[in-house]
Structures are given as structure tokens and as C-alpha cells.
Amino acid sequence: MERSEQQEEEEQKQRGGGGGGGSPLKKEEEEEENGGRRRRRRPGWLRHNSPLFQVVVIGVVCFCCPGMFNALSGMGGGGQLDHRAANNANTALYAAFSVTLLLGCSTYSLYAGSFLYYNHHPGRQLFTVVSGGVLGAGAGLLWSAQGAVVTSSPPPRLKASYFALFWAIFNTGGVLGGLLPFLINYSRPATAASLGDATYVAFVAFMACGALLSLAVLPPSRVVRDDGSRPSDDAYYPDARAELLRILRLFADRNMLLIAPAAWASNFFYTYQFNHVNGDLFDLRTRGLNNVFYWGAQMLGSAAVGYLLDFSFPGRRRRLRGFLGIAVVAALGTAVWAGGIADQRRFGHSGGPLASPIDFRQGRRFGGPFVLYFSYGLLDAMFQTLCYWVIGALADDSQTLSRYSGFYKGVQSAGAAVAWQIDTRNVSAMSQLIVNWSLTTISYPLLAVLVALAVKDETSPQDAEKNIPNPPPSAAAAAAAAAAPPPSISVGDGGEQGNNREAKSS
């Protein structure tokens, strides 16, 4: 019996169960084997491979690259008086994004630099449009990695909070990117319609730093949570053909079809908000100030809805939290878009720059449109956080979530490409607003159906362990068990077992 017990203890150690002292995966500081040496794992976010540290890193990368890009786009027309060059560049960007993934973060600085070129060669759109297409391919790579990190790395019960943290850091780039043109262009005459060279140089510098920082991002399979678990312990990496088939199946997947309208709408409204609210109504320096508060509102919105989706109901009632989050975002969205209708009617259905743009020092004339633009930023963050929370609740392995995130970003980018071209075709601002409101409104009941059908309430760690089958013993353990002689059973042992069976039956 002694040999049998030792073998059982050895098998438990092979499964990570330890012996007697509790599971080592639950210790705050765990000693693990690494190339024959023992090292002590540091707790919390200080570890390079901790989920929190990786979410912060990808947040800072997005702060420098797409965050600054958002600030540049938020100026309306990329900071140029003529919106056509920016509209065509953004169309190429989002079209390339939805088709292929070729380049990385460095393409953001190329895009910002193309507007510096356009400042000195007005009317020559080719370089700006091509750089937009190149950025679309590179941004696809960045956002696919971002989706995998922020949806699979965090613990299941904190996914919305981790995404809110990422969104806050990411949109700090928009806040700073909005403050830069406001300060740099503050002393320029109010008639100035395009950003100066110094503003574009600052954008290029930040984006280049973000590209270098992206080297610190780890794949989700190398991330280790504080309890010792990994996002993709059982990851299986198929060949290219098998992966392509899995991606194509997403277009017939029920879950992805239900979230597709929300994905299409989630970047569709940027064209209207940037070009026809901030771009048409305000002067150049006020646009920069507005962007500070637009992206600042995103930080508040993501934190608020993140708390709602993670902590609004005690226990593990994740589905109920999802329904509440959808209801709150839908109510806020209805109020904000209704305010947008009233504001657009006041300034004209067709849109276009005002003959006398609004300046931030004009008091009441500035207040209403400013509050509306701030509310658009708040709603955008809440809508995006809700969508990513739903995606993260559909699975827990990084491969599946990478595909889901890639599908979401692909549909999102296709919608944005269409939106930029709709504006280029001179569709009225009121028509664009109504389409945006309709798309987001359609999304809410479909998200509720998706939560009802596919999102499950959380299970306790004890229940999860019961559902995990014991892995087969290692080859060394199996060979040792086969070579060992069978244990001898004495009469006394048999009699004792018989007595135990009699006692149990009685």
C-alpha cells in the first residue's frame, strides 16, 4: 500500500495538485521549475507576464499610436480645411484593415507624416491616401493583438475592469493629442484652418515611441495570472489552412452574426461626429480643446460601464449584469442621439462649416454643442466597452477570442470605410446622423439576445476543478508504475477491508 500511495502522490504532483500543503497555483508567491532552476514569482502587476502589466503596456502602445491617430482624426479632416484628402485616406485605411494584416504600429507615424507632406503640397492626395491604406494593414495587426490581450488575459470576473483600464490609458492619447493642437495653435489667428507643421511633428514623435514600446507586448500564451493559470493552457495551433477555415466559419457563426450590427456601428459614427460636429461647428483651436474633453469622457464612460458589468450584482450573475449594461447604454444612447437631432436642426440639415465658427470663449453659443460632443465621447466608450465585454464573455481561450476580436474589428473597419465614403459623396449631415442612431438602436436587442443565448453565469473555482478531467500521467510516471511489482495484500488487509465494507453496508 505504501508504494501505491506514493504513486498517487506523484500523479497529483504531475497534475499540479501538490500534496498536503494545498495547490501551489493558489499561493501568492509560487516557486516554479524553469530550466532546472527555481525562481520566485513576484505577485501582482509587477511581473512582466502578469495580465495587468500586459494590459497596461498595450494601453500605452495604443495611447501613442491609435490614441494620437484618434486625436488627429478628431480635428476633422485630419486637421486640414479640405476634408476630402482625409476622407479618402480613411477609406483606404479601413478597407485595408478589413482585408489583410501586413504591417504594425510604425505605420501610424507614416500616416501622420503624410499630412505634414500635404501641408507643403496641397492638392496632392496620393501619398496621404496610400499611407492610409498602409496604416489600415498595420493597424489590423495591432488591434488583433490588442483584442487577444484584453479579452483573454484578465481573470474572467474582471474582464470589463481590465478593458476599462486599457480604454482609459488608450484615450489618454486622445486627451493629450487634443491638447497639443490647442496649445500649439492657440496664438495662431482664428482664421487658421489647417494644423501647423509643429503639431504633425509632435504626433509623429509619439507614434514612433509607441511602435518601439510594442516590443514589450507578450503573446497571451506567455501570460500568467496571479493564481498561476494561463489564458490558453490547452492552446492548439492549427496549420494555415485549418485556421483559414475557422475564420471563414465565423461568418456563419450565430454569435458573430448577432454582434455584427454593433461592430458595424461602433466606428461608423466617427465620421459624423468628427467632421460635422467638431469639424463644422468650431474653429481650429476649439476643436483641439473639444477633443481633450471628448477623449476624457471616454475614460469616464469606460470606467463607469466597466464597474457596472463586473460588480453591479453580487455573486456570479454575469448574464444579469450584461442585461443591465445593455439597458443603461441603450437609454443613454437614445438621449444623446435625440440631442444630436435637435442640435443638427439648429445648424442646418445639410451640414458644412459655419460662416462664423464657434470659439470656446463665446459662452452660451459654445456650451450646448460642447456638451453634445462630450456626450458623444461618453457614449462611444460605453458602447465599445459593452461590446468587448460580451466578446470576452463568449470564451476564455486566446485563440477563439483572437478570432472573435479580429472579426469584430474587421466588420467595424468595413463600416467605417463605408462611412468615410458616404461623407465624401456629400450626403447630408442629418441623414448621416439618422443612420448612426438607427444602427446603434438595432444593436441593443441583438446584444441582449446574444447575452441570453451564449453568455453563461460564472462558476466557482471548486466547480471548475470538478469539471476538468485529470490529465494522463507523464511517460516517466507510467513507466515507473509498469515496472513496479504489484502490491501484496495481506489477509489482515483483506479482512480489514471486508470489515469496512460490512460497516458501510450496515
N, C-alpha and C positions, 0 to 999 in steps of 0.2 A: 504493500500500500504506500510506503514511503516514496518509491520510485514513481508511482502513478501520480502522486500529489506534486512531486517536483516537475513532472512533465506538464501538468495542468498549469502550474505557476509560470513555467517557461512560455507556454502558449499564450497566457494572459499578457505577459510582457511583450510578446510579439504583436499582440493586438493593441498595445498602448495602454492596457488596463493597469499595469503595475501590480503590486501585491502588498496588501495590508495598509499602506500609507495613503490610499486614495489615488485617483487618477492624476498623473503628473501634468496632464493637459490643463488642469484647473488651478495649478499653482501660479502665484503671481510672478515668480521668477523661476523659470524652468531650466534645468540642465539638459542639454540635448547633445547627441553624438554628431560630430562634424569632422569627417576625415580622420577619425582616430583620436581627436582631441575633444575635450569637454569645454563648452563655453556657457556663460551665464547670460540668459536673455534679459535684456532690460525691459521693464514694464512700460506700458503706455505708448504715447505717440513719439517718444524719443527714438525708438527704433526706426531705422531706415525702411524696414519692411513691414511696419505697422500700417493698418488701414488708414488711421487718422493722418499719419505723416504723408502717405501717398496721396490722399485726397487734398491735403494742403499743397503739396508740390504741383499736382495737376491744376489746382486752383490758381496758383501763382503763374504757371505757364499760360493759362487761359487769360489771366489778368494782363499779361504782357502782350499776348498775340491777339486772340479774338476780342478781348476786352477793349484794347485800343482800336481794333477794327470797328467795333460797335460804336465807339465814340466818334470815329471818323465818319461812319455812315449816318450816325445820328445828327450830324451837322446839316444833313440834307444835301444830296448830290455830291457827297464826298468833300464838302466844303467849297464846291465850285458853284458859280452862278448858273451855268448851264447844266441841268440835271441829266441830259441825255448821255453824256460820257459815263457817268456813274451808273445810270440805269442799265446801259448795255454791258458794262463791266460786271455788275452784279448778276445780270442774267447769265453771262458766261461762267461766273463763279459757281452759282447754284446748279446750273446744268451739268458742269463738270463734276461737282460734288456728288450728284445723284447717279453718275455713270461709273466713275473709277476712283481709285485711291492710289495716287502716284507719289506725291510729294508731302513734305511735313511742314513744321512750323516756320521754316525760313521763308516760305513763300509769302508770309504776311508782310514782311519788310519790303519785298518786291512790289507788292500791291500799293503800299503807302508811297514808295518811291516813284511809282508811275504817276501819281498826282503832282509830285514835285516836278517831274518832267512836263506834265501837262500845263503847269503854271507858266513855263517858258516857251511852250509850243502849243498855244491854244488852237483848238480845232483838230489836232492830230490825236484821234481817239484810239488808233490801232494798238499802241503799246499798253494803254490803260485797259483795253478790253482783253488783250492776250494775258496780261498779268492777272486779271480777274479769273480767267479760265484756269491758269496755273494755280492760283490760290485755291480755287474750288477743289482741285485734286489734292493739294497738300492739306487743306482743312479737313477733308474727309478722313485722312489718316489720323489727324489729331483728335477729332471728335469721336471716332470709333474707339480709340484708346481711352478717351475720357469716359465714354459710356460704360466700358468694361470696368474701369477703376471705381467709379462712383456708384455703380449698381451692384457689383458682385463683391467688392472688398469689405464693405461695412458689415457689422453684425446685422442679422435680419430685423431685429427690433429697433434699429437706429438708422435705417437707410434714409428716411426723409430728413433726419437731422444732419447726417453727413452731407447729403446733397445740398441742404440749405447752407452749410458751411462753405462748400465748394462754390455755390452760386454767389454768396456774399463776397468771397475773395475775387472771383472772376469779375463781378460787376464793380469792384473797386477800380479795376482798369477803366471801366466806362466813366466812373466819377472823376478820376484823375485825368483821363483823356478829354473829358468835357471842361475841366478846369484849365488845362493847358491853353486851348484856343481862346478861352475867355480872358485869361491874364495876358497872353501874348498880343491879342488883338484889342485889348481894352482901350489903348490910346490911339488906335487907328481911327480914321474918320468913320462916322456912322454909315456912310455910303459904300464902304468897302464890302464887296460881295463874295470874295474868294479868300481862302486861308493863305497866309504868307508862307514863305519858304521855311522859316524857323519852326513853324508848327509841324510841318511834314517831317523835318529832320528829327524832331523830338519823337514823333511816332515811330520812325524807322529805328531809332536807337532802342526804344523799349521793346519793340518786336524782335530785334536781334538778340537781346538779353533773354527773352522768353524761349527762343529757339535753342540757345545753349543750355538753359535750365531743363529742357525736356529730356536731356540725357539722364537725369536723376529719376525718371519715372520707371518703376518696375512693372513687369507683367503681373497680372493678378495671381498667377500660379505661384509666384515667389513671395506673396504677401502672407504674413502670419498674424492672425488675430491674437488678442491678449489671452484667450483661453486655449491657445495652441492650435486651433482649427485653421484650415486654409479654405479660400473661396472655391477651389477646384481640386480637391484631393483626388478625385477619380476622373480627372480630365483625360479624354481620349482625343487624339489629334488625327483626324482622317486625312486621306490624301486630297489633292486639289479637286478631283472630280466629285468625290463624296461631299466635300464642303460646298461645292457649287450647287449640287442637288439639294442640300439642306437649305441653302439661301433661296433657291427658286421655290421651295415648298412654302416659304414664308408668305408668298403672295396668295396662297390658298389657305393659310392658317387662320382659323377663326379669331384668335386673339389679336393678330396683327390687322385683320380687316376691321375689327371693331375700334382699334386705336388709330387707324389710318386717317380719318377725318380730323382728329385732333392734331396729328402730326402735320397734315397739310396746312391747317390753320395757324400753327404755332409760330411760323415766321412770315406768314402771308401778310399780316397786318403791319409789319415793319415799314413797308413801302409807304403806306398811307400816313402812318404816324411821323416818320422822319421827313418825308417830302412835303406833305400837305398840312401838317400841323406845325412842326418845328421849322421846317424849311420855308413855308409860305407866309407864316404869320409874324415871324420875329426877325430882327436884324441879326447880323453875324455874331456879335459878342453875346447877345442874349441867348442865341442858340447854344453856345457853349455853356452858359450858366444853366440853361434848362436841362442839358444833358447831365450835369452834376447831380441834379435832383431826380432826373428820370432813372439813372442807374443807381442812385442812392435808394430810391423807392423799391428797386428790385431787391436790394439787400433786406429791407424790412419785410417785403412780401414773402420772400422765400423762407425767412426765419419764422414768420407767423404761421404759414401753412405747414411748414415742416414740423413745428411743435404740435399742430392740430392733428397731423397724420400719424405721429408717433406716440403722443401722450394724452390725447383728448379723452380716451376711455381707459380705465384701469384694466389690468389683466392682458389677455392676448386676443382681444376682439378687433383684429386688424380689418376685417371686412366692414364692420360698423364705422370705424374711423375713416375708411375710404368713402363711404356714402356721405358722411358728414363733410369731408373735404370737398367733394364734388358739389354738394348743395351750397356751401359757402362761396366757392369760386363762381358758381353759376349766378348766384344772387348779386355778387359784386360786379360780375361782367355785364349783367343786364343794366345795372345802374350806370356804369361807366360809358357803355356804348350809347345809351339813351342820352347822356350828357353830351356825347360827341355829336349826335344828330342835331341837338339844339345849337351847339356851337357852330357847326358847319352851315346851318341855315342862316346864321347871323352874318357869316363872312362870304356867303355865296356858294351855290351848288357846284359850280364848275371848278372852283379852286383857283390856284395861281397866286403868285406873290402879291402881297398888298402894295398899293401905291405908297403907303406910309407904314413901313414895318413897325411892329410893336417893340419898344425898348423896355428894359426891366425897371427903369425909373419912372414909368408912366402910371404907376399906381393902379387904379381900378381897371384901366384898359389892359394891363398886363395880368392882373390877378386871376380872372376866370380862365383864359386859355392856359395859363401856367398850371393851375390846379388840375385841369383836364389832362395835360401832358404828364404830370406827376402821377395821376391815377392810371394812365395807360402803362407806365412802368411798373406800378404796383401789381396790376392785373397780369401783366406778362410774366412776372416772376412766379406768381401763384399758379398760373396755368401750366408753366413749364415744370415746376416742382411737382405738381399733381401728376402730370404725365410720366415723369421719371419715377415717381414713387410707384405708380401702377406697374410700369415695366419691371422695376426691381422686385415687386411682389409676385411676379409670374414665375420666377425661378430663382435659384441661388448659385448655379454654376456659371463661371465666367464665359464659357463658350456660348451657351444659349443666350445669355444676356448681351454678349457682344453682337450676336446676330440680331437680336431684338433692337438693340440700340442703333445698329447700322441701318436696319430697316426704317426705324423712326427718323433718323437723320436724313436718310435718302429721300423719303416722302416729304419731309419738312423742306428740304432743299429744292425739290422739284416744285413744290408750291411757291416758294419764294422766287424761283426763276420766272414762273408764270406771272407773279405779282409785279415784278420789276418791269416786265414787258408790257403788261396791261397799262402801267403808268406811262411808259414810253409812247403808247398808242393814244395818249391824251384822253383816256377815259375819265369822266368827271370824278371829282373827289367824293361827292355824295354817293355815287354808285359804288365806288371802292369801299366806302365806309359800310354801306348796307351789306355788301358781300362778306366783309370781315365779320360783322355781327352775326350774320346767318351761319357762317362756317363754325364759329365758336359755339353758338347755341345748339347746333346739331350735334356737336361733340359730347355734350354733357350726358344726355341719356344713353349714348353708346358706351361711354366710360362706365356709367352705372351698371349697364348690362355686363360689361367685361368684369367688373369687380364681383358681381353676383355669381358669374359662371366660373371664373378662373382664379380668383384670389381666395386663399384659404386662411382661416384663423391660425395664429401661431401655435406651435406645440411646445410643451415644456422640454427642457433638455433630457429629463428622465424618459419621456415618451419617445423622443427622437432616438435615444440609445436602444430602446426596446425594438424599434423598427429597423435597426441597422444589423444585417446579418454578420455573423462572425466570419472574418476572412480566413482563408485556408492557412494552415501553418506553413512556415517557410520550409525550404528544401532541407536545410540543416536540421530543423526540428523533426521533420518527417523521417529523415534517415536515422536520427538518434532513436526515435520511437520504434522503428522497424528492427534495429539491431538489439534493442533491449530485450532480455528474456521475459516471458510472461510472468506476472506477479503470482507468487504462491499464496494460496488461500488455505489457511488452517481450518481445522474443524471448529476451533473456537470462534474464528471469524464467521464461519458459516452459521454456527449456532447463534451467534450474536445478531447476525443479520436476520435470521429467522425469527428470533425473539422480537426484533424491531418491527418486522412485518406483522407479527401477531399483535403487537401493541398498537400499531397503526390501524389494523382492521377492527380491533376491539374499541 
